[in-house]
């Protein structure tokens, strides 16, 4: 049986329904789809736990369900979600995986946890920021 709270760094696509993670929502925003002319946004959220930042996405068919459930800066237990590869043209974080909200995903607010950082950025060296010429 999975522990009550697993670190994000231990997640992979093979384990999804039996995992519960404690996260802080760092930023919420809507992303317009690249491939269509519709103005339907696809919300994105960045959650952070114990120095590990992971992206999360909510499909537009579940927008009404999760609309008021997440607030920037809030700390939550999230369970019953999918885990997928983080790739494509727009990667929210450098982490290899992302959380995919599903119809059965549970979001439970909890008390603030000082062990979870409040800001979603990583310090990088200047060599990482340079572009190849």
VORO-276094 format. One record per atom (N, C-alpha, C): residue number from 1; atom name; x, y, z. Coordinates in Angstrom, 1 decimal, padded with zeros to 4 digits. Layout:
! VORO-276094
NODE pos site     xx     yy     zz
NODE NUM   CA      X      Y      Z
...
This chain:
! VORO-276094
NODE pos site     xx     yy     zz
NODE   1    N  000.8 -001.2  000.0
NODE   1   CA  000.0  000.0  000.0
NODE   1    C  000.9  001.2  000.0
NODE   2    N  000.5  002.3 -000.7
NODE   2   CA  001.3  003.5 -000.8
NODE   2    C  001.2  004.3  000.5
NODE   3    N  002.2  005.0  000.7
NODE   3   CA  002.2  005.9  001.9
NODE   3    C  001.2  007.0  001.8
NODE   4    N  000.9  007.7  002.8
NODE   4   CA -000.1  008.8  002.8
NODE   4    C  000.4  009.9  001.9
NODE   5    N  001.7  010.2  002.0
NODE   5   CA  002.2  011.4  001.2
NODE   5    C  003.5  011.0  000.6
NODE   6    N  003.6  010.9 -000.7
NODE   6   CA  004.8  010.5 -001.4
NODE   6    C  005.4  011.7 -002.0
NODE   7    N  006.8  011.8 -002.1
NODE   7   CA  007.4  012.9 -002.7
NODE   7    C  007.2  012.9 -004.2
NODE   8    N  007.1  014.1 -004.8
NODE   8   CA  006.9  014.2 -006.2
NODE   8    C  008.0  013.6 -007.0
NODE   9    N  009.3  013.7 -006.4
NODE   9   CA  010.4  013.1 -007.2
NODE   9    C  010.4  011.6 -007.3
NODE  10    N  009.5  010.9 -006.6
NODE  10   CA  009.4  009.5 -006.8
NODE  10    C  008.3  009.1 -007.8
NODE  11    N  007.6  010.0 -008.3
NODE  11   CA  006.5  009.7 -009.2
NODE  11    C  006.9  009.3 -010.6
NODE  12    N  006.1  008.4 -011.2
NODE  12   CA  006.4  008.0 -012.6
NODE  12    C  005.0  007.6 -013.2
NODE  13    N  005.0  007.5 -014.5
NODE  13   CA  003.7  007.1 -015.2
NODE  13    C  003.1  005.8 -014.8
NODE  14    N  003.9  004.9 -014.2
NODE  14   CA  003.3  003.6 -013.9
NODE  14    C  002.5  003.6 -012.6
NODE  15    N  002.7  004.6 -011.8
NODE  15   CA  001.9  004.7 -010.6
NODE  15    C  001.1  006.0 -010.6
NODE  16    N -000.2  005.9 -010.5
NODE  16   CA -001.0  007.1 -010.6
NODE  16    C -002.2  007.1 -009.7
NODE  17    N -003.0  006.1 -009.7
NODE  17   CA -004.2  006.1 -008.9
NODE  17    C -004.0  005.9 -007.4
NODE  18    N -002.9  005.3 -007.0
NODE  18   CA -002.6  005.0 -005.6
NODE  18    C -001.7  006.0 -004.9
NODE  19    N -001.4  007.1 -005.6
NODE  19   CA -000.4  008.0 -005.1
NODE  19    C -001.2  009.3 -004.5
NODE  20    N -000.7  009.7 -003.4
NODE  20   CA -001.2  011.0 -002.8
NODE  20    C  000.0  011.9 -002.6
NODE  21    N  000.0  013.1 -003.1
NODE  21   CA  001.1  014.1 -002.9
NODE  21    C  000.5  015.3 -002.2
NODE  22    N  001.4  015.9 -001.5
NODE  22   CA  001.1  017.2 -000.8
NODE  22    C  001.8  018.3 -001.6
NODE  23    N  001.1  019.2 -002.1
NODE  23   CA  001.6  020.2 -003.0
NODE  23    C  001.2  021.7 -002.6
NODE  24    N  002.0  022.6 -003.1
NODE  24   CA  001.6  024.0 -003.0
NODE  24    C  001.4  024.5 -004.5
NODE  25    N  000.3  025.2 -004.8
NODE  25   CA  000.0  025.7 -006.1
NODE  25    C  000.8  027.0 -006.2
NODE  26    N  001.8  027.1 -007.0
NODE  26   CA  002.6  028.3 -007.2
NODE  26    C  002.0  029.3 -008.1
NODE  27    N  001.4  028.8 -009.2
NODE  27   CA  000.9  029.7 -010.2
NODE  27    C -000.2  029.0 -011.0
NODE  28    N -001.3  029.7 -011.3
NODE  28   CA -002.4  029.2 -012.1
NODE  28    C -002.5  030.1 -013.3
NODE  29    N -002.8  029.6 -014.5
NODE  29   CA -003.0  030.3 -015.7
NODE  29    C -003.7  029.5 -016.7
NODE  30    N -004.2  030.2 -017.7
NODE  30   CA -004.9  029.5 -018.8
NODE  30    C -004.0  029.5 -020.0
NODE  31    N -003.9  028.4 -020.8
NODE  31   CA -003.1  028.3 -022.0
NODE  31    C -004.1  028.1 -023.1
NODE  32    N -004.0  029.0 -024.1
NODE  32   CA -004.8  028.8 -025.3
NODE  32    C -004.2  027.7 -026.2
NODE  33    N -005.0  026.9 -026.8
NODE  33   CA -004.5  025.8 -027.6
NODE  33    C -003.8  026.3 -028.8
NODE  34    N -002.6  025.6 -029.2
NODE  34   CA -001.8  026.0 -030.3
NODE  34    C -002.5  025.7 -031.7
NODE  35    N -003.2  024.6 -031.7
NODE  35   CA -003.6  024.0 -033.0
NODE  35    C -005.0  024.4 -033.4
NODE  36    N -005.7  025.3 -032.7
NODE  36   CA -007.1  025.6 -033.1
NODE  36    C -007.3  027.1 -032.9
NODE  37    N -008.3  027.6 -033.6
NODE  37   CA -008.6  029.0 -033.5
NODE  37    C -009.6  029.4 -032.5
NODE  38    N -010.0  028.4 -031.7
NODE  38   CA -011.0  028.6 -030.6
NODE  38    C -010.3  029.4 -029.5
NODE  39    N -011.1  030.0 -028.7
NODE  39   CA -010.6  030.8 -027.5
NODE  39    C -010.7  030.0 -026.2
NODE  40    N -011.0  028.7 -026.3
NODE  40   CA -011.2  027.9 -025.1
NODE  40    C -009.8  027.7 -024.5
NODE  41    N -009.7  028.2 -023.2
NODE  41   CA -008.4  028.0 -022.6
NODE  41    C -008.2  026.7 -021.9
NODE  42    N -007.0  026.3 -021.8
NODE  42   CA -006.6  025.1 -021.1
NODE  42    C -005.8  025.5 -019.9
NODE  43    N -006.4  025.4 -018.7
NODE  43   CA -005.7  025.9 -017.5
NODE  43    C -004.4  025.1 -017.2
NODE  44    N -003.4  025.7 -016.7
NODE  44   CA -002.2  025.1 -016.3
NODE  44    C -002.0  025.5 -014.8
NODE  45    N -001.3  024.6 -014.1
NODE  45   CA -001.0  024.9 -012.7
NODE  45    C  000.4  024.4 -012.5
NODE  46    N  001.2  025.1 -011.7
NODE  46   CA  002.5  024.6 -011.3
NODE  46    C  002.4  024.3 -009.8
NODE  47    N  002.7  023.1 -009.4
NODE  47   CA  002.7  022.7 -008.0
NODE  47    C  004.1  022.4 -007.6
NODE  48    N  004.4  022.7 -006.4
NODE  48   CA  005.8  022.4 -005.9
NODE  48    C  005.7  021.7 -004.6
NODE  49    N  006.7  020.8 -004.4
NODE  49   CA  006.8  020.1 -003.1
NODE  49    C  008.2  019.7 -002.9
NODE  50    N  008.7  020.1 -001.8
NODE  50   CA  010.1  019.7 -001.3
NODE  50    C  011.1  019.9 -002.3
NODE  51    N  011.3  021.1 -002.9
NODE  51   CA  012.3  021.4 -003.9
NODE  51    C  012.2  020.7 -005.2
NODE  52    N  011.0  020.2 -005.5
NODE  52   CA  010.8  019.6 -006.8
NODE  52    C  009.5  020.2 -007.4
NODE  53    N  009.7  020.8 -008.6
NODE  53   CA  008.6  021.5 -009.2
NODE  53    C  008.0  020.6 -010.3
NODE  54    N  006.7  020.5 -010.4
NODE  54   CA  006.1  019.7 -011.4
NODE  54    C  004.9  020.4 -012.0
NODE  55    N  004.7  020.3 -013.3
NODE  55   CA  003.6  020.9 -013.9
NODE  55    C  002.3  020.0 -013.8
NODE  56    N  001.2  020.7 -013.9
NODE  56   CA -000.1  020.0 -013.9
NODE  56    C -001.0  020.6 -014.9
NODE  57    N -001.9  019.8 -015.4
NODE  57   CA -002.9  020.4 -016.4
NODE  57    C -004.3  019.8 -016.1
NODE  58    N -005.3  020.7 -016.4
NODE  58   CA -006.7  020.3 -016.2
NODE  58    C -007.3  020.4 -017.6
NODE  59    N -007.8  019.3 -018.1
NODE  59   CA -008.5  019.3 -019.4
NODE  59    C -009.7  020.2 -019.4
NODE  60    N -010.0  020.9 -020.5
NODE  60   CA -011.2  021.8 -020.5
NODE  60    C -012.5  021.2 -020.1
NODE  61    N -012.7  019.9 -020.3
NODE  61   CA -013.9  019.2 -020.0
NODE  61    C -014.1  019.1 -018.5
NODE  62    N -013.0  019.3 -017.7
NODE  62   CA -013.1  019.3 -016.2
NODE  62    C -013.0  020.6 -015.6
NODE  63    N -013.0  021.7 -016.4
NODE  63   CA -012.8  023.0 -015.8
NODE  63    C -013.8  023.4 -014.7
NODE  64    N -015.1  023.1 -015.0
NODE  64   CA -016.1  023.5 -014.0
NODE  64    C -015.9  022.7 -012.7
NODE  65    N -015.4  021.5 -012.7
NODE  65   CA -015.2  020.7 -011.5
NODE  65    C -014.1  021.3 -010.6
NODE  66    N -013.0  021.7 -011.3
NODE  66   CA -011.8  022.2 -010.5
NODE  66    C -011.7  023.7 -010.4
NODE  67    N -012.6  024.4 -011.0
NODE  67   CA -012.5  025.8 -011.1
NODE  67    C -012.2  026.5 -009.8
NODE  68    N -012.9  026.3 -008.7
NODE  68   CA -012.7  026.9 -007.4
NODE  68    C -011.9  026.1 -006.5
NODE  69    N -011.4  024.9 -006.9
NODE  69   CA -010.7  024.0 -006.0
NODE  69    C -009.3  024.4 -005.7
NODE  70    N -008.6  025.1 -006.6
NODE  70   CA -007.2  025.4 -006.5
NODE  70    C -007.1  027.0 -006.4
NODE  71    N -006.2  027.4 -005.5
NODE  71   CA -005.9  028.8 -005.3
NODE  71    C -004.4  029.0 -005.2
NODE  72    N -003.9  030.0 -005.9
NODE  72   CA -002.4  030.2 -005.8
NODE  72    C -002.0  030.4 -004.4
NODE  73    N -000.9  029.7 -004.0
NODE  73   CA -000.4  029.7 -002.7
NODE  73    C -001.0  028.7 -001.7
NODE  74    N -002.1  028.0 -002.2
NODE  74   CA -002.8  027.1 -001.3
NODE  74    C -002.0  025.7 -001.3
NODE  75    N -002.1  025.0 -000.2
NODE  75   CA -001.5  023.7  000.0
NODE  75    C -002.6  022.6  000.0
NODE  76    N -002.4  021.6 -000.8
NODE  76   CA -003.4  020.6 -001.0
NODE  76    C -002.8  019.2 -001.0
NODE  77    N -003.7  018.2 -000.6
NODE  77   CA -003.4  016.8 -000.9
NODE  77    C -004.1  016.5 -002.2
NODE  78    N -003.4  015.9 -003.2
NODE  78   CA -003.9  015.6 -004.5
NODE  78    C -003.8  014.1 -004.7
NODE  79    N -004.9  013.4 -005.1
NODE  79   CA -004.8  011.9 -005.3
NODE  79    C -005.7  011.6 -006.5
NODE  80    N -005.6  010.3 -006.9
NODE  80   CA -006.3  009.8 -008.1
NODE  80    C -006.1  010.6 -009.3
NODE  81    N -004.9  010.9 -009.6
NODE  81   CA -004.6  011.7 -010.8
NODE  81    C -003.7  010.8 -011.8
NODE  82    N -003.6  011.3 -013.0
NODE  82   CA -002.7  010.6 -013.9
NODE  82    C -001.3  011.2 -013.9
NODE  83    N -000.3  010.5 -014.3
NODE  83   CA  001.0  011.0 -014.5
NODE  83    C  001.5  010.7 -015.9
NODE  84    N  001.9  011.8 -016.6
NODE  84   CA  002.3  011.6 -018.0
NODE  84    C  003.6  012.3 -018.2
NODE  85    N  004.2  012.1 -019.3
NODE  85   CA  005.5  012.7 -019.7
NODE  85    C  005.3  014.2 -019.9
NODE  86    N  006.2  015.0 -019.5
NODE  86   CA  006.2  016.5 -019.7
NODE  86    C  007.0  016.8 -020.9
NODE  87    N  006.4  017.1 -022.0
NODE  87   CA  007.2  017.4 -023.3
NODE  87    C  006.4  018.3 -024.2
NODE  88    N  006.8  018.3 -025.4
NODE  88   CA  006.1  019.2 -026.4
NODE  88    C  006.8  020.5 -026.5
NODE  89    N  006.1  021.5 -027.1
NODE  89   CA  006.7  022.8 -027.4
NODE  89    C  006.7  023.7 -026.2
NODE  90    N  005.9  023.4 -025.2
NODE  90   CA  005.8  024.3 -024.0
NODE  90    C  005.9  023.4 -022.8
NODE  91    N  007.0  023.4 -022.1
NODE  91   CA  007.2  022.7 -020.9
NODE  91    C  007.1  023.6 -019.7
NODE  92    N  006.3  023.4 -018.8
NODE  92   CA  006.1  024.2 -017.6
NODE  92    C  007.3  024.2 -016.7
NODE  93    N  007.9  023.0 -016.5
NODE  93   CA  009.0  022.8 -015.7
NODE  93    C  010.1  021.9 -016.4
NODE  94    N  011.2  021.7 -015.7
NODE  94   CA  012.2  020.8 -016.3
NODE  94    C  012.0  019.4 -015.8
NODE  95    N  011.1  019.2 -014.9
NODE  95   CA  010.8  017.8 -014.5
NODE  95    C  010.2  017.0 -015.6
NODE  96    N  010.6  015.7 -015.6
NODE  96   CA  010.3  014.8 -016.7
NODE  96    C  008.8  014.4 -016.8
NODE  97    N  008.0  014.6 -015.7
NODE  97   CA  006.6  014.2 -015.7
NODE  97    C  005.7  015.3 -015.3
NODE  98    N  004.4  015.2 -015.6
NODE  98   CA  003.4  016.2 -015.1
NODE  98    C  002.2  015.5 -014.6
NODE  99    N  001.5  016.2 -013.8
NODE  99   CA  000.2  015.6 -013.2
NODE  99    C -000.9  016.0 -014.2
NODE 100    N -001.7  015.0 -014.5
NODE 100   CA -002.9  015.2 -015.4
NODE 100    C -004.1  015.0 -014.5
NODE 101    N -004.9  016.0 -014.3
NODE 101   CA -006.1  015.9 -013.6
NODE 101    C -007.1  015.1 -014.4
NODE 102    N -007.9  014.3 -013.7
NODE 102   CA -008.9  013.4 -014.4
NODE 102    C -010.2  013.7 -013.6
NODE 103    N -011.3  013.1 -014.1
NODE 103   CA -012.6  013.3 -013.5
NODE 103    C -012.6  012.8 -012.0
NODE 104    N -011.9  011.7 -011.7
NODE 104   CA -011.9  011.2 -010.3
NODE 104    C -010.8  011.8 -009.5
NODE 105    N -010.0  012.8 -009.9
NODE 105   CA -009.0  013.4 -009.1
NODE 105    C -009.6  014.1 -007.9
NODE 106    N -008.9  013.8 -006.7
NODE 106   CA -009.4  014.4 -005.5
NODE 106    C -008.4  015.5 -005.1
NODE 107    N -009.0  016.7 -004.7
NODE 107   CA -008.2  017.8 -004.3
NODE 107    C -008.7  018.2 -002.9
NODE 108    N -007.8  018.0 -001.9
NODE 108   CA -008.3  018.3 -000.5
NODE 108    C -007.4  019.4  000.1
NODE 109    N -007.9  020.5  000.5
NODE 109   CA -007.1  021.6  001.1
NODE 109    C -006.6  021.1  002.4
NODE 110    N -005.4  021.6  002.8
NODE 110   CA -004.8  021.3  004.1
NODE 110    C -004.1  022.5  004.6
NODE 111    N -003.6  022.4  005.8
NODE 111   CA -003.0  023.6  006.5
NODE 111    C -001.6  023.9  005.8
NODE 112    N -001.2  025.1  005.9
NODE 112   CA  000.0  025.6  005.3
NODE 112    C  001.2  024.7  005.8
NODE 113    N  002.1  024.4  005.0
NODE 113   CA  003.3  023.6  005.4
NODE 113    C  004.5  024.4  005.1
NODE 114    N  005.3  024.8  006.1
NODE 114   CA  006.5  025.6  005.9
NODE 114    C  007.6  024.9  005.2
NODE 115    N  007.5  023.5  005.1
NODE 115   CA  008.5  022.7  004.4
NODE 115    C  008.4  022.8  002.9
NODE 116    N  007.2  023.3  002.4
NODE 116   CA  007.0  023.4  001.0
NODE 116    C  007.2  024.9  000.6
NODE 117    N  008.2  025.1 -000.3
NODE 117   CA  008.6  026.4 -000.7
NODE 117    C  007.4  027.2 -001.3
NODE 118    N  007.4  028.5 -001.1
NODE 118   CA  006.3  029.3 -001.6
NODE 118    C  006.6  029.9 -003.0
NODE 119    N  007.8  029.7 -003.6
NODE 119   CA  008.1  030.3 -004.9
NODE 119    C  008.5  029.1 -005.8
NODE 120    N  008.1  029.2 -007.1
NODE 120   CA  008.4  028.2 -008.0
NODE 120    C  009.5  028.4 -009.0
NODE 121    N  010.7  028.8 -008.5
NODE 121   CA  011.8  029.0 -009.4
NODE 121    C  013.0  028.2 -008.9
NODE 122    N  013.9  027.9 -009.8
NODE 122   CA  015.2  027.3 -009.4
NODE 122    C  016.3  028.2 -009.7
NODE 123    N  017.3  028.2 -008.9
NODE 123   CA  018.5  028.9 -009.2
NODE 123    C  019.3  028.2 -010.3
NODE 124    N  019.8  028.9 -011.3
NODE 124   CA  020.6  028.3 -012.4
NODE 124    C  021.8  029.1 -012.6
NODE 125    N  022.9  028.5 -013.1
NODE 125   CA  024.1  029.2 -013.4
NODE 125    C  024.0  029.9 -014.7
NODE 126    N  024.9  030.9 -014.9
NODE 126   CA  024.9  031.6 -016.2
NODE 126    C  025.2  030.8 -017.4
NODE 127    N  025.9  029.7 -017.2
NODE 127   CA  026.2  028.8 -018.3
NODE 127    C  024.9  028.1 -018.9
NODE 128    N  024.0  027.9 -018.0
NODE 128   CA  022.7  027.2 -018.4
NODE 128    C  021.9  028.2 -019.2
NODE 129    N  022.0  029.5 -018.9
NODE 129   CA  021.1  030.5 -019.6
NODE 129    C  021.6  030.9 -020.9
NODE 130    N  022.9  030.6 -021.2
NODE 130   CA  023.5  031.0 -022.5
NODE 130    C  022.9  030.2 -023.7
NODE 131    N  022.6  030.9 -024.8
NODE 131   CA  022.1  030.2 -026.0
NODE 131    C  023.2  029.9 -026.9
NODE 132    N  023.2  028.7 -027.5
NODE 132   CA  024.2  028.4 -028.5
NODE 132    C  024.1  029.3 -029.7
NODE 133    N  025.2  029.6 -030.3
NODE 133   CA  025.2  030.5 -031.5
NODE 133    C  025.4  029.7 -032.8
